[in-house]
Amino acid sequence: MAANTNPGLQIRATEQCISASCNISNLSSISFSFERKRKSCTDFRGSSYISLSKPIDSSKLAPIKFEKMVTKAMSGAREQVPVSGLPIDLRGKRAFIAGIADDNGYGWAIAKSLAAAGAEILVGTWVPALNIFETSLRRGKFDDSRVLPDGSLMEITKVYPLDAVFDSPEDVPEDVKTNKRYAGSSKWTVKEVAECVKQDFGTIDILVHSLANGPEVSKPLSETSRKGYLAAVSASSYSFISLLRHFLPIINPGGATISLTYVASERIIPGYGGGMSSAKAALESDTRVLAFEAGRKHKVRVNTISAGPLGSRAAKAIGFIDMMINYSLENAPLQKELYAEEVGNTAAFLASPLASAITGATVYVDNGLNAMGVGVDSPAFSGLNIPTDNKS
């Protein structure tokens, strides 16, 4: 496959250059490159742990400058420039991403990376947020976020109303059916959406689960009600089982599914309560079991990405996201910001033929913070010669 005539996502090394770009694109060909960014990006940062010693006063933390990995357009087909590297080519593939309601979350970033590799994008949006999301798209409010390195805009072929808490119409209680936030929308249960996608497009190749909700997330687990606990598990983990169950019949053999998890599934993260840690643990366990079942029956791969938290609108609901971000900057092996597109790029790889032997895996994208056993910013380690990023 000639590199200079084959669009796709190209993995290659490039020289550093000065840039303020933070976008991924739907284009002919892309390469991963390292670019220096002097301006601090506060929208896309992440971490996994909070301090083991004492609360962090974020007001005392000095600004930190970082090197950032971005994707850069390289239109080999149009420029006839030979490009070496491994292609991530998803042209002709179709992806359904469940859980996009704005332009600053991991779901959006995954959609852009998949589009950059050539995939067609379908989106499932929570019904109460559907009108705002579609209106924002239509009025161009997301245009800056949609800009691709080649100057075009990422296209979303179709947006479907979706509430993944309900499997079928029979599961929807009367108070939800009559709720004004659901007025004007129909066929939004998981079963109905899968049927609509089949009717509209026939099949898909990639299924992405970017859904989570814990109504009592701010409560300690020991104070979480049964209703709150089960709601967290239902929305954050069982919803993936339901999506896979109803979409599997229309996922082409060799297809891939991806969900998003968090290290609280296996480590104690005070403040991440309400049953959410349990829900993420269930999601990771389900990933392994479903990888076996979907692989044997349908030749479909199932993986999950454990991403550091992002300062998105949804994450702000947790209440201490900024402290977690600062903790990551101080303690992760890689002292840099975590960008949503880095998770998006990982998803594009996992969805591609390059990952054809990877299934049942939890892939960490958190600057390595999951590997740490202690917080090295603790006064207990003040006497140790702990290396730091001098560039910060």
C-alpha positions in Angstrom: 0.0 0.0 0.0 1.8 3.1 -1.2 2.1 5.7 1.5 2.0 8.6 -0.9 -1.4 7.6 -2.3 -3.1 6.1 0.7 -5.0 8.4 3.1 -5.2 7.4 6.7 -3.7 8.0 10.1 0.1 7.8 9.8 2.3 7.2 12.8 5.7 8.7 12.3 8.4 10.9 13.9 8.6 14.6 13.0 10.6 17.5 14.0 9.4 20.0 16.7 7.7 23.1 15.6 5.9 26.0 17.1 2.1 25.6 17.1 -1.0 26.4 19.1 -3.2 23.8 17.4 -5.1 21.3 19.6 -7.2 19.7 17.0 -7.5 16.3 15.3 -8.9 16.0 11.9 -10.8 14.1 9.2 -8.3 14.2 6.4 -6.3 12.3 3.9 -3.3 11.5 6.0 -2.2 12.3 9.5 1.0 11.9 11.5 1.7 12.0 15.2 4.2 14.7 15.9 5.6 16.6 18.9 4.9 20.3 18.9 5.7 22.9 21.6 2.8 24.9 22.9 3.6 27.9 25.0 0.0 28.8 25.9 -1.5 26.6 28.7 -4.5 24.6 27.7 -6.7 24.3 30.7 -9.6 22.5 29.0 -7.9 19.1 28.5 -6.0 17.9 31.5 -6.2 14.8 33.6 -5.1 12.8 36.5 -5.9 9.6 38.4 -5.1 10.1 42.1 -5.5 12.6 44.8 -2.9 13.3 47.4 -2.1 10.8 50.1 -0.7 13.5 52.5 -2.7 16.7 52.5 -5.1 18.7 50.3 -3.4 20.6 47.5 -3.9 24.4 47.5 -4.2 25.0 43.7 -3.7 28.7 44.2 -0.1 28.1 45.3 0.8 26.0 42.3 3.0 27.7 39.8 1.9 27.8 36.1 3.4 24.9 34.2 4.3 24.9 30.5 4.2 21.6 28.6 5.2 19.9 25.5 2.1 18.6 23.8 1.5 15.8 21.3 -0.9 16.7 18.6 -2.0 15.2 15.3 -0.9 17.1 12.2 -2.3 16.8 8.7 -0.1 15.4 6.0 -2.1 15.1 2.8 0.0 12.5 1.1 -2.5 11.8 -1.7 -2.9 15.5 -2.7 0.7 16.6 -2.1 2.3 13.4 -3.4 4.7 13.5 -0.5 6.0 10.0 0.4 5.0 9.2 4.0 6.7 6.4 5.9 5.0 4.7 8.9 2.1 2.5 9.7 -1.2 3.7 8.4 -4.4 3.8 10.5 -6.9 3.7 7.7 -10.5 3.6 8.6 -11.9 4.7 5.3 -15.1 2.8 4.5 -15.7 2.1 8.2 -18.7 3.5 10.2 -18.6 4.3 13.9 -21.4 4.9 16.4 -20.3 6.9 19.4 -22.8 6.9 22.3 -22.6 9.8 24.8 -21.6 13.0 22.9 -23.4 16.1 24.1 -20.8 18.8 23.6 -17.4 19.4 22.0 -15.1 19.1 25.0 -15.3 15.5 26.2 -13.5 12.3 25.4 -16.4 11.2 23.2 -15.9 14.2 20.9 -12.2 13.6 20.8 -12.7 10.0 19.9 -15.1 11.0 17.1 -12.5 13.4 15.7 -9.7 10.8 15.7 -11.9 8.2 14.1 -12.9 10.8 11.5 -9.3 11.7 11.0 -8.6 8.2 10.0 -11.5 8.2 7.5 -14.4 6.7 9.5 -18.0 7.9 9.0 -19.4 9.3 12.3 -22.8 8.6 13.8 -23.6 10.0 17.3 -26.0 9.0 20.1 -26.9 12.0 22.3 -28.8 11.9 25.6 -32.3 13.0 24.8 -32.6 16.0 27.2 -29.3 17.4 25.6 -30.3 16.6 22.0 -31.8 20.0 21.1 -29.0 22.0 22.5 -26.4 19.8 20.8 -28.0 19.8 17.4 -28.7 23.6 17.6 -25.1 24.3 18.5 -23.9 22.2 15.6 -26.3 23.8 13.2 -25.5 27.4 14.3 -21.7 26.7 14.0 -21.0 27.0 17.8 -18.8 23.9 17.5 -17.1 24.9 14.3 -13.8 25.8 15.9 -13.7 22.4 17.5 -14.6 20.7 14.3 -11.8 22.3 12.3 -9.4 19.7 10.8 -5.8 20.2 10.0 -6.6 20.4 6.3 -9.0 23.2 7.0 -12.3 21.3 6.6 -14.8 20.6 9.3 -15.5 17.2 10.8 -18.8 15.9 9.6 -21.3 14.0 11.8 -23.5 12.1 9.4 -26.4 11.7 11.8 -27.3 12.3 15.4 -29.7 9.9 17.2 -31.6 10.6 20.4 -30.5 8.0 23.0 -31.0 7.2 26.6 -29.0 4.1 27.3 -30.6 3.6 30.7 -33.6 2.1 28.9 -33.2 -1.1 26.8 -36.6 -1.0 25.1 -39.8 1.0 25.1 -41.4 -1.3 27.7 -38.7 -0.3 30.2 -39.5 3.4 30.1 -41.6 4.6 33.1 -44.6 6.8 32.5 -43.0 9.8 34.2 -40.1 9.7 31.8 -42.4 9.3 28.8 -44.4 12.4 29.8 -41.3 14.4 30.8 -41.1 17.6 28.7 -37.4 17.1 28.2 -38.2 14.0 26.1 -41.0 15.7 24.2 -40.6 15.7 20.4 -38.2 12.7 20.5 -39.0 9.1 19.7 -37.2 5.8 19.3 -34.5 6.6 21.8 -34.1 3.4 23.8 -31.1 1.2 23.0 -33.0 -1.4 21.1 -34.8 1.3 19.0 -31.6 3.2 18.2 -29.9 0.0 17.0 -32.8 -0.8 14.8 -32.8 2.8 13.4 -29.1 2.6 12.6 -29.6 -0.8 10.9 -32.5 0.7 8.8 -30.5 3.8 7.9 -27.0 2.3 7.3 -27.2 -1.5 7.5 -24.0 -2.1 9.5 -21.4 -0.4 11.6 -17.7 -1.3 12.3 -17.0 0.6 15.5 -19.0 1.1 18.7 -17.9 3.6 21.3 -19.4 3.8 24.8 -18.8 7.2 26.3 -21.5 7.2 29.0 -21.4 7.5 32.8 -23.6 9.0 35.4 -23.8 8.7 39.2 -26.5 10.7 40.8 -24.9 10.4 44.2 -21.2 10.6 43.1 -20.4 13.2 45.8 -21.5 10.8 48.6 -19.0 8.3 50.2 -19.8 4.7 49.2 -20.9 3.9 52.7 -23.5 6.6 52.5 -24.8 5.8 49.1 -28.4 4.6 48.8 -29.3 1.4 47.0 -31.1 3.5 44.4 -28.1 5.7 43.8 -25.7 2.8 43.6 -27.8 0.8 41.1 -28.4 4.0 39.1 -24.6 4.5 38.7 -24.1 0.9 37.7 -27.0 1.0 35.3 -25.9 4.2 33.5 -22.2 3.6 33.6 -21.6 -0.1 33.1 -24.8 -2.1 32.2 -25.5 0.5 29.5 -22.4 -0.9 27.7 -23.7 -4.5 27.9 -27.0 -3.3 26.5 -25.4 -1.4 23.6 -23.2 -4.3 22.7 -26.1 -6.8 23.0 -28.3 -4.8 20.6 -25.6 -3.5 18.2 -23.6 -6.8 17.9 -25.9 -8.2 15.1 -25.0 -5.2 12.9 -21.3 -4.9 13.7 -19.2 -6.3 10.9 -16.8 -9.1 11.7 -13.5 -7.7 12.6 -15.2 -4.7 14.2 -14.2 -3.1 17.5 -15.9 -1.7 20.6 -14.4 0.7 23.0 -15.6 2.1 26.4 -14.1 4.5 28.9 -13.2 3.6 32.4 -11.2 5.2 35.3 -8.5 4.0 37.7 -11.0 4.4 40.6 -12.1 0.9 39.6 -8.9 -0.5 41.2 -7.6 2.3 43.5 -9.1 4.4 46.2 -10.1 7.9 45.0 -11.8 9.7 47.8 -14.6 11.9 46.5 -15.4 9.5 43.6 -18.3 7.9 45.3 -22.0 7.1 44.8 -21.1 3.6 43.4 -19.1 5.1 40.5 -15.9 3.2 41.5 -18.0 0.0 41.6 -19.5 0.8 38.2 -16.1 1.2 36.6 -14.8 -2.0 38.2 -17.9 -3.8 36.7 -17.2 -2.2 33.3 -13.6 -3.5 33.3 -14.7 -7.0 34.3 -17.4 -7.0 31.7 -14.9 -5.9 29.1 -13.0 -9.2 29.6 -16.0 -11.4 29.6 -17.6 -9.7 26.6 -14.3 -9.8 24.7 -14.5 -13.6 24.9 -18.2 -13.8 24.0 -18.2 -11.2 21.2 -14.9 -12.6 19.9 -16.0 -16.2 19.7 -19.5 -15.4 18.3 -19.0 -12.4 16.2 -15.2 -11.8 15.7 -15.6 -8.4 17.4 -13.0 -7.0 19.7 -13.9 -5.4 23.1 -11.5 -3.0 24.9 -11.7 -0.2 27.4 -9.5 2.9 27.9 -8.7 4.0 31.4 -8.3 7.7 30.9 -7.2 10.4 33.4 -10.1 12.8 34.2 -10.7 15.7 31.9 -11.9 19.2 32.9 -15.0 18.7 30.8 -18.5 19.9 31.6 -19.5 16.4 32.9 -16.3 16.0 35.0 -17.0 19.4 36.7 -20.0 17.7 38.4 -17.6 15.7 40.5 -16.5 18.9 42.2 -12.8 18.4 42.7 -11.5 17.9 39.1 -9.0 20.8 39.3 -7.4 19.3 42.4 -7.0 16.0 40.6 -5.5 17.6 37.6 -2.9 19.4 39.7 -2.1 16.2 41.6 -1.4 14.5 38.3 0.9 17.3 37.2 2.9 16.9 40.4 3.0 13.1 40.6 2.6 11.4 37.2 5.7 9.9 35.5 5.1 12.2 32.6 4.7 15.8 34.0 2.5 17.2 31.3 -1.1 17.9 30.6 -3.4 15.1 29.5 -5.2 16.0 26.3 -8.5 14.6 25.1 -7.1 13.9 21.7 -4.5 11.6 23.2 -7.4 9.4 24.3 -9.0 9.9 20.9 -5.8 8.7 19.1 -5.6 5.6 21.3 -9.2 4.8 20.4 -8.4 5.2 16.7 -5.5 2.7 17.1 -7.7 0.2 19.1 -10.4 0.4 16.4 -7.9 -0.1 13.6 -6.4 -3.3 12.1 -3.1 -2.5 13.8 -4.8 -3.6 17.0 -6.3 -6.7 15.5 -4.9 -9.0 18.2 -5.9 -6.8 21.1 -9.1 -7.5 23.0 -10.2 -7.8 26.6 -7.7 -5.1 27.5 -7.8 -2.1 29.8 -5.5 0.5 28.2 -4.2 3.3 30.4 -4.0 6.8 29.0 -3.1 8.9 32.0 0.5 10.0 31.7 1.4 6.9 33.7 -0.2 7.9 36.9 -1.8 4.5 37.3 1.6 3.0 37.9 2.3 5.2 41.0 1.9 3.7 44.4 2.4 6.9 46.3 2.2 10.7 45.8 5.7 11.9 45.5 4.7 15.4 46.4 4.1 14.2 49.9 6.4 15.8 52.6 7.3 12.3 53.6 9.5 12.1 50.5 11.0 15.6 50.8 14.4 14.1 51.6 14.6 12.0 48.5 16.1 13.2 45.2 13.0 12.7 43.1 13.5 13.7 39.5 11.3 16.5 38.1 10.6 17.8 34.6 13.1 20.8 34.5 11.2 22.2 31.6 8.2 22.9 33.8 
